[in-house]
Amino acid sequence: MTKNKRGVISMIHKLKDFFYREKVRWVSRFIYYLLILLLLFFMYGFNDASAGSYIYNDF
């Protein structure tokens, strides 16, 4: 095994150790769900109850 290959494998192990830490996993999940929530807000807008269509208007 060459010196460069060992360095790459060592770096991969260090990255795996970093990403399997509980704090890193918690922060990454928090950011992931926060981005989903913000994306939903931007997709559906920040309308108040009187603005936009309401599902029961036609009944």
N, C-alpha and C positions, 0 to 999 in steps of 0.2 A: 504494500500500500504506500502510495507516495505521500510526501509531507503535505501537499496541498489537499489531498483527499481527506486526510485525517483532520485537517483544519476545518474543512467544510462539515464533516460529520460532527466534530466537536461543537461547531456553531449551531447545527441543527439541534443537538441535545440541549444546548443552553437556551435556545428559543422555545423548545418544548417545555423545559423546566419553568421558564418565565410565564408562558401562557397557561400552564396548569396550576399556577398559584391561585389561591382562593380569591384574593383581593383583585387580581387582574381579571379573573373570570367574572366577578361581581361587577366591576366597573365596565367591562366590555358589554355585558348583558344590559346594564343600565343605559349605556349610550345607545345600544341597539334599539331597545324599546322606546327610548326618548325620541329617537329619529323616526320610528314608526308613528308615534303619537303626533309629532310635529308634521309629518307628511300627511296624516289624515286631516289635521286642522287646515293645512294649506289646500288640500284637495277639496274639502267641503266648505271652506271659508269660515270666517268668524262672524256669521250672520246672527242677528238676534232673532227672537221668536217671530216677530212680525215680518221679517224680511225673508224672501225666498218662498219656495213652495212647501206646503205642508201636506202630508199624505192624506189627511182626512178632510181636506177642503171640499172635495166633490161629493161627500156623503150627506 
